[in-house]
């Protein structure tokens, strides 16, 4: 894991004024990597039981329970719900933006069609006038 990320997480967890050595930071980084690998392996077992190749959030939550990290399940579920709401909001915002862009494009196309019609009518009027003059 990137040292900058590990350092930021450590600083957020510790009170102000507490320092951590490079050696301790390295040990925490390794421990975090091992934890991620173990959690992934457990989650993969749940996916395989479900005859799937893709891990999903439910697999991770089940893995956390199996690993006896039940106290993290509730906060993880809350974070997952927040994430899903954010993603849904972004998706809806993109849809609204796309609809608005399509609507504006159609309006512009209509205006161009009207301009073309106006030009044709002017040309026809000019042709009619020329025919009358001749």
C-alpha positions as CSV (number, residue, x, y, z in Angstrom):
1,X,0.0,0.0,0.0
2,X,1.2,3.5,-0.7
3,X,3.2,5.1,2.2
4,X,1.3,8.4,1.9
5,X,-2.0,6.6,2.4
6,X,-0.8,4.6,5.3
7,X,0.7,7.8,6.9
8,X,-2.6,9.7,6.5
9,X,-4.6,6.9,8.0
10,X,-2.2,6.6,10.9
11,X,-2.2,10.4,11.6
12,X,-6.0,10.4,11.6
13,X,-6.1,7.5,14.1
14,X,-3.5,8.9,16.5
15,X,-3.9,12.0,18.8
16,X,-2.0,15.2,17.9
17,X,1.6,15.2,18.9
18,X,2.1,11.5,18.7
19,X,4.8,10.5,16.2
20,X,5.4,7.1,14.5
21,X,8.7,5.7,13.3
22,X,9.4,4.6,9.8
23,X,9.8,1.1,11.0
24,X,6.3,1.1,12.7
25,X,4.8,2.7,9.6
26,X,6.3,-0.1,7.5
27,X,5.0,-2.8,9.9
28,X,1.5,-1.3,9.8
29,X,1.7,-1.2,6.0
30,X,2.6,-4.9,5.8
31,X,-0.1,-5.8,8.3
32,X,-2.7,-3.9,6.3
33,X,-1.6,-5.7,3.1
34,X,-1.8,-9.1,4.8
35,X,-5.3,-8.2,6.1
36,X,-6.5,-7.1,2.7
37,X,-5.2,-10.3,1.1
38,X,-6.8,-12.5,3.9
39,X,-10.1,-10.6,3.6
40,X,-10.0,-11.0,-0.2
41,X,-9.3,-14.7,0.1
42,X,-12.2,-15.2,2.5
43,X,-14.6,-13.1,0.3
44,X,-13.5,-15.2,-2.7
45,X,-14.5,-18.4,-0.9
46,X,-18.0,-16.9,-0.6
47,X,-18.1,-16.0,-4.2
48,X,-17.0,-19.5,-5.2
49,X,-19.7,-21.0,-3.0
50,X,-22.1,-18.9,-5.0
51,X,-20.6,-20.1,-8.2
52,X,-19.4,-16.6,-9.2
53,X,-16.1,-15.2,-10.3
54,X,-16.9,-11.7,-9.2
55,X,-16.6,-10.6,-5.5
56,X,-19.4,-8.4,-4.3
57,X,-20.0,-6.3,-1.2
58,X,-22.0,-9.2,0.4
59,X,-19.0,-11.5,0.0
60,X,-16.8,-9.0,1.8
61,X,-19.3,-8.5,4.6
62,X,-19.7,-12.3,5.0
63,X,-15.9,-12.6,5.1
64,X,-15.6,-10.0,7.8
65,X,-18.1,-12.0,9.9
66,X,-16.2,-15.2,9.3
67,X,-12.9,-13.5,10.2
68,X,-14.6,-12.5,13.5
69,X,-14.7,-8.7,12.7
70,X,-18.4,-8.4,13.3
71,X,-18.0,-5.0,14.9
72,X,-16.9,-3.6,11.5
73,X,-19.9,-5.0,9.6
74,X,-22.4,-2.3,10.6
75,X,-20.0,0.6,9.8
76,X,-19.1,-1.1,6.5
77,X,-22.8,-1.5,5.6
78,X,-23.4,2.2,6.4
79,X,-20.4,3.2,4.2
80,X,-21.7,1.0,1.4
81,X,-25.1,2.6,1.5
82,X,-23.6,6.1,1.4
83,X,-21.4,5.0,-1.6
84,X,-24.5,3.5,-3.4
85,X,-26.5,6.7,-2.8
86,X,-23.6,8.8,-4.1
87,X,-23.3,6.6,-7.2
88,X,-27.0,6.7,-7.8
89,X,-27.0,10.5,-7.5
90,X,-24.1,10.8,-10.0
91,X,-25.9,8.4,-12.4
92,X,-29.1,10.5,-12.2
93,X,-27.2,13.7,-12.7
94,X,-25.5,12.3,-15.8
95,X,-28.9,11.2,-17.1
96,X,-30.4,14.6,-16.5
97,X,-27.3,16.2,-18.2
98,X,-27.6,13.9,-21.2
99,X,-31.4,14.6,-21.5
100,X,-30.7,18.3,-21.3
101,X,-28.0,18.1,-23.9
102,X,-30.3,16.0,-26.2
103,X,-33.1,18.5,-25.8
104,X,-30.8,21.4,-26.5
105,X,-29.4,19.6,-29.6
106,X,-33.0,19.0,-30.8
107,X,-33.9,22.6,-30.3
108,X,-30.8,23.7,-32.2
109,X,-31.6,21.2,-35.0
110,X,-35.1,22.6,-35.2
111,X,-33.8,26.2,-35.4
112,X,-31.4,25.2,-38.2
113,X,-34.3,23.5,-40.0
114,X,-36.4,26.6,-39.6
115,X,-33.5,28.8,-40.9
116,X,-33.1,26.4,-43.9
117,X,-36.9,26.7,-44.6
118,X,-36.7,30.5,-44.3
119,X,-33.8,30.6,-46.8
120,X,-35.7,28.3,-49.2
121,X,-38.8,30.4,-49.0
122,X,-36.8,33.6,-49.7
123,X,-35.1,32.0,-52.7
124,X,-38.5,30.8,-54.0
125,X,-39.9,34.4,-53.6
126,X,-36.9,35.8,-55.4
127,X,-37.4,33.2,-58.2
128,X,-41.1,34.1,-58.4
129,X,-40.3,37.8,-58.6
130,X,-37.8,37.2,-61.3
131,X,-40.3,35.1,-63.3
132,X,-42.9,37.9,-62.9
133,X,-40.4,40.5,-64.1
134,X,-39.5,38.5,-67.2
